[in-house]
């Protein structure tokens, strides 16, 4: 003998909504993974072009010391995100404009739980952090 199971309309709607949310979440994770794989080569290209721009800026202007720039970026990360541990710090953009007041550099810190962009600017007394995004 088969016993019919009585399920309310509300329960059916909640099950369907839960299934749709679960499917959307899984598809979102897969989409983010595909995007990360597509961007990985271009990320390396940005790092390589930033390194070239840094070398060119250093050749024409003595204020572009990578070690000093990285130290400012690391300090800004420590201040804005205390305790956040990142695996790598990449220089991704060198914006060398005439004079010192408009010189900028962008770093990206990569961690297991995300990324942070650090924008530093050059002042008369050295590099300072503008913001951490």
N, C-alpha and C positions, 0 to 999 in steps of 0.2 A: 504494500500500500504506500503510495506517494503522498507525503504531507505537503500541501502548498505553503510556501513561505510568504507571509504578508509583509510587504515592504511599502512604506509610505512614499508618496510622491516627493516629499521633501528629502528623504534619504536617497532616492534615485537622483535627484537634482544635485545633491551634495557630492555623490560619488562621481557623477559626470564632470562637475566643476573641478573636483580634486584631480581627476585623470587629465583634464585639459591643462591644468596648472603644472602637473608633473611632466607632461610631454613638452610644454613650452620651456620649462626649466632645463630639461635634458637637451633640447634643441639649442637653447642659448649657450649652454656649456660647450656643445660641439662646435657651434659657430665661433665662439671665442677662441677655441683651440685652433681651428682652421685659420682664423685671422692672424693669430700669433705665428703660426708656421709660415704664412705668406709674408709677413713683415720681417721675419728674422733676417733674410738676406739684405733687405733694404736697410735694416738697422745697422748691419755691419758696414754697409756703404756709407751711411751717415757718419759713423765713427771714423772710417778711413778718410773721408773728405774733411772732417773736422781736424784730424791730425795733420793733414796737408796744409790746411789753412793756418793752423797753429805754427807750423814750421815757417810758413811764409811770413806771418806776422812777427815771429821772433827774429827773422832775418832783417826786417825793416825797422823794428822797434824793440828795444831791450826790455820792455815791461811785461813780456809774455812768458813768464816762467811757469811751466806746468805744475811744478811741485807746490809753489805758492798758491796757484789757482785751486788745485785739488784740496789743499789744506783749508782754504776759505769755504769751499763747497762742503767738505766733511764737517766743519764746525757748524755751518748753517743747518745741516741735517741733524746733527746732535742737539742743537738748540730747539729746532722746530718739531722734531720727532724723537724725544728722549727714549732710549731703549730699543729703538727700531734698528734691526740689524739687516744690512744689505750685503749682497754677495759681491757686487761689482759697481764701480763708479766709472761711467763713460763720459768722455768729452764728446758732445755731438754737434756743437755749433760754435764757431769762432766768428765774431762780428767785429772786425778791425776797421774802424772808421777813422777818418782824419782827426788827429788830436787824440787826447786821452778820454775826454769826458763822455764820449759815446761808445767806447769799447765795451763789448759784452761777450760773455761766454756762457754756454748752456751745458750743464752736466745732467746726466740721468743716472740715478742710483736704482739698481735692480735688486729686488728681494723676492723671496718666495711668495710673499703676499701682495706684491704689486710693485709700482715704480714711483719715484719722486723726481721731479725736475727742479734743478737748482739753477737760478739765473744770477750770475755775478757780474758786477760792473767795476770798471777801473776808475779809481780816483787818483788824485795827486799823490797820496800817501800809500797807495797800493790797491789791492782788490778788496771789495766788500760784497756781501751777499745782498741782492735786491729782494729776492723772494724764493720761497720753496713752494712748489705746486704739487 
